[in-house]
């Protein structure tokens, strides 16, 4: 039996959208409107609802989504045009969050406890733009639990913008924090986010609390496990139990 008394993790990484902040549904309403403006401008008849956009692109940021969408629609979009629309999307989403953003139930209490314990370095690792992340966290009160240099954006934190499921933002976060994968734990709500963390070799908890029905939770649970999550967090009230499960998983590796 191991005599090691230190906790197996030193760093806990949290996704932001629909993990800490109930934001994905709100954001996709705004993004769907912009996508439909782009489709109309390019003479395309198809239109997206927030629901169909979530179905096809949950976990993608705008920069990661648009090349796929443009390819499907036969739209040619140069880098300057993509940058223009990405900035416009960020502006609209940030304004919306400033008015309507709210925390995922129980997330503030968990972060307050972890922060008070002082055992773990807490970080946000998100595909979203940095301005959007900070607008959400400032609105909901999550910002006080994270140091300024512990908020990482796949769009803005690196020289080359990225998006989950690429592991780039996780690899960048570990490099900046001097962390090794086996010292880290990630919490993700989407398949693309889970795959990003798993590709970075980080043990990952799948969070399904943001899904509104039991059926949706169970469907996502299966997808997250298939993507590599080692435990499922049903809601934030069950954090302590799920966290202990992950500690046991690490000991058995």
Secondary structure, DSSP 8 states (H G I E B T S, - for coil): -----S-S-SEEEE--BTTTBS-HHHHHHHHHHHHHHHHHHTT------HHHHHHHHTT--HHHHHHHHHHHHT----HHHHHHHHHHHHHHHHHHHHHH--B-TTHHHHHHHHHHHT-SEEEEEESS-HHHHHHHHHHHTGGGGS-GGGEEETTTSSSS---TTSSHHHHHHHHHHT--GGGEEEEESSHHHHHHHHHTT-EEEEE-TTSSSHHHHHHHHHHHHHHT-SEEESSGGGHHHHHHHHHHHHHH-
